[in-house]
Amino acid sequence: MAATFFGEVVKAPCRAGTEDEEEEAEGRAETPEDREVRRQLARKREVRLFRRQTKSSLEVSLLEKYPCSKFIIAVGNNAVAFLSSFVMNSGVWEEVGCAKLWNEWCRTTDTVHLSPSEAFCVFYHLKSNPSVFLCQCSCYVAEDQQYQWLEKVFGSCPKKNMQVTILTSRHVTDYKTSESTSSLHSPFLKALKTQNSKEPPCCSLLEQPNIVHDLPAAGGIKVRNLYITSWYCFVVLSYCQVWKIPAILYLCYTDVMKLDLITAEAFKPVLSSRSLKGLVKNMPQSTEILKKLVATNEIQSNIYT
């Protein structure tokens, strides 16, 4: 019941029981043109790996085509800048593929003529040791694209004789603790590892009830007494847990999400890990390269602000 402006009591309209009927009507009203638009959009959102040198798509998954003993993955601007300055600068790396992604935040439609700045997800291997792989991913991988990404990279039956190392960052407000976040000295590093990983972490493990989501980890998989819960499923760390692949995730909590020198340098302890040890040859030079990279990015950002 409801009262009008003049004091009359009238029966209020009720939508209960009508929403399902409306949804059914909308389903019936879908035209062939609507279905075609949906198919084209789904096709556009397909994740594809290809080689820019030969302008050809990879017919099999990346790690089925190439043998891999170490796979290092950087997700996000700070992790990418860190690996670019300290690891890629210390050796000769050859591009073996890149991913074509099209979603709400990433529009790489021209897969043939992608520039390095447009190829947000690029894969390399070390020329002196081709079984060492590295992935630089600074783009957004949507929820419906993450399992595709895994299939294109790892394949349907991945090899278990490799070590996966993942670097990424999250805002410090995502860190769950009984202490006040204002008392935390950010940036700081935490680690998660699969049950098959025998490598000792280079920092303390992430405590319950913290969660990790997006591409690095998700899917409700228990990792060292920690549940990684999110609506995203089957991404890198949980995938490695299911397939019994040794993997470790290094998560940097920071209060600066843009490219930042202090945040990027917070990954330095990882250089002593088994996966990255020996890949860095000149620390002072790498530090200077990182500083120049951050300074250049700040100058470019200021042009548009």
Salt bridges, closest charged atoms under 4 A:
GLU22 OE1 - ARG15 NH2 3.14
GLU30 OE2 - ARG38 NE 2.63
GLU36 OE1 - ARG39 NH2 2.77
GLU46 OE1 - ARG48 NH2 3.19
GLU94 OE1 - HIS125 NE2 2.97
GLU95 OE1 - ARG52 NH2 2.59
GLU104 OE1 - ARG45 NH2 3.48
ASP110 OD2 - HIS113 ND1 3.37
ASP144 OD1 - ARG45 NH2 2.80
ASP174 OD2 - ARG170 NH2 3.43
GLU207 OE2 - LYS190 NZ 2.74
ASP214 OD2 - ARG170 NH1 2.98
ASP214 OD1 - HIS213 ND1 3.52
GLU265 OE2 - LYS268 NZ 3.69
GLU288 OE2 - LYS291 NZ 3.74
